[in-house]
Structures are given as structure tokens and as C-alpha cells.
């Protein structure tokens, strides 16, 4: 029988001497081969909906760095796109959506049309056929709060102010939007698993701005419901929850939301995370993306201190947030070699 993939064994609770390694946003503009394919697509969404191109860029970082996992190339904002909200990406400026300023505008959102995302499932099919047998395949979605923060503001914001204001002013309309996103996310992740991904990650990139009770209501609880819904359809597929800025909420999160592993961000002290969570809970993270830009001794020191902090623990080596565009490729090579030293 083929040996179990390293990422999957860690998500079952196994501590490995050499942790499996992948990087959030590993398919991206720091790679010249990515930029080359990207240049052939009219818009970023067209790119996400071109199965051959999306499959190619999903595989590029695997070919170059032999990471232990490939993450599907797509974006969290395909979900609002499939709900009929206008979504576009402006080069250099990030996502632009038609903002939602009132409950009446929120009520005009359409049903989530999963067929709209059929190119994504085709991408999964293509990647699955080409992936080396020891590489795990990760699908993903954005968590409801993070996706809603773009849907309401119509763009990225420093503090998710528009979404938080909307939630205070119109709690019922906000709860309804979150519910719609919970249902859409369950359906979307379950369909990704049907198509062939082996793990799914939920990205709550902006939950960290919420006051404690709002965090429970708008981040932890919707994430818990998504996991429950996915597990009802795919009991055995592991789920990673990456709740950026979870901070002091992390211990409770690991006891309540039901994920198989938890991503921790750059700001969290790994020793604290290890001490405050049950010993068998897999943790993923948390190298500073800027240390990877800096390289040299600073990078080595950060890698070593993360490896030491998670020693003996089920651990997936990753960044604490997405890789930065200015990251030198030789630093990624240095990271891979150092994490796998002694392999
Ligand atoms: O990880 C991977 O390699 C898989 C693909 C992936 C992308 N986005 C591709 C992408 C994943 C998992 C995401 C998740 C995502 N998208 C998040 C959550 C993770 C995080 O970093 O916090 C968020 C908040 C988004 C929304 C989004 N998409 C923003 C804010 C932007 C613009 C910012 C930027 O980096 O330009 C995007 C565009 C985007 N998504 C790019 C890529 C590679 C860059 C656009 C391009 O190549 O033209």
C-alpha cells in the first residue's frame, strides 16, 4: 500500500521528524513562470476560470520546490461572483466589487450558482491527474466574515470598517449574508472534495479586527458551521482553519470549531500556541513572510526557532500569511532545504 501523504498523516495527529511544508499563496507573482501564464489571461477572473491555465500554475510551485501540498489556484472572491455580485481585479489595486451599503442592496444578491464555478472543478480534475503521488491537494474557500468584508466595502480596507459598521447597524441583514455565505461555502467545499481535493482550508484573513463577542458570532461560529456541513458530506476529509488574528481566541477555537488543524499567523508566539492547545492538535505556520524576503541568517534563525517550538507536535510548516511578491526564489529554495535538513 502506498505510504500516507505527509500532510494527511499530520492532520490525523502524527508528529513527524520533518514537518510537511507548503506556503500560503505559493502560486503567484514571485514566480516568473506564473507571470508568464498570467499574461495570457484577459482578467484575473478569466484566469481563475481557465482550467488549463489554473491547473498549470497550481503545479508550478510543486515542480520547482517539491512542496508537500498543492493548493488549488483560484480565489476566495469567486463565491460572491457566483452570487451575482460584480467582481473584478484591478492590476496593482486588488479586488473591486459593487459595494453593499444597505440591507436592500444585500437582499438583491442572487442565489449561489455552483454551476458558475464548474471551471474550478475542471481545474481540480486536471491537477489531480498530474500531481505526484506523495503531494496532497488542498482546496479552499474564504470564511464568511472575510468574504463579506470585501462584499460590503467593495474592496480591501485596512480595518474592515464598512463590514463592521454594517454588522452593528443592520445585524439581521448581516447575519443573513453570513448565513448565505456559510451555505455557499459548504456546497463549494463539498464539491471541491467531490472533484478530488483531499484537504480543505478556510481562510479567515480578517477576523482579527473583531471585538471578542463579535469574533465568536461572525468568525468562530460560521467557521464551525461550515466544518460541520462539510463533515456531514465528507466525514473523513481534513479541514484546516486559518483564522488570522485569532490570538487569545486560539485555544477556544481549537476546542469548539471542529477543524483537524489550525493555521497560526506570524504574530502569534508558537511556544504559546503549543502550550495553550491540546498536544494532539495539529498546528500550521508560522514563518514571517518578510523573513522569507530577507533570507540569509535572519531566515535561518526564524526557521530554526519555529522548528524547535513545534518539535514533537503535529506540525505543518508554512508562512504566517501569504508569500510576498518580492520574495526571491533562492530564499524559498533555502527554506525548503533547511526544513528538510536531515531528511
Ligand atoms: O495560495 C495559492 O497559491 C492559491 C491561490 C489563492 C489566491 N488567493 C490567488 C491570488 C488563494 C488561496 C487566495 C486566497 C485569498 N484571496 C485570500 C485569503 C488569503 C490571504 O492572503 O489573506 C484573500 C483575502 C483573497 C482576496 C484577494 N485576491 C486579494 C486581496 C487580491 C489582491 C491582492 C494581491 O495580492 O494582488 C487577490 C488577487 C490574487 N489572488 C492574486 C493571486 C495570485 C494576485 C493577482 C494577480 O496575479 O494578478
Boltz pocket constraint, residues with backbone or C-beta under 6 A from the ligand:
constraints:
  - pocket:
      binder: B
      contacts: [[A, 23], [A, 24], [A, 25], [A, 26], [A, 27], [A, 28], [A, 29], [A, 38], [A, 44], [A, 71], [A, 72], [A, 73], [A, 74], [A, 75], [A, 76], [A, 77], [A, 89], [A, 93], [A, 94], [A, 95], [A, 140], [A, 142], [A, 146], [A, 156], [A, 203], [A, 205], [A, 321], [A, 322]]
      max_distance: 6.0
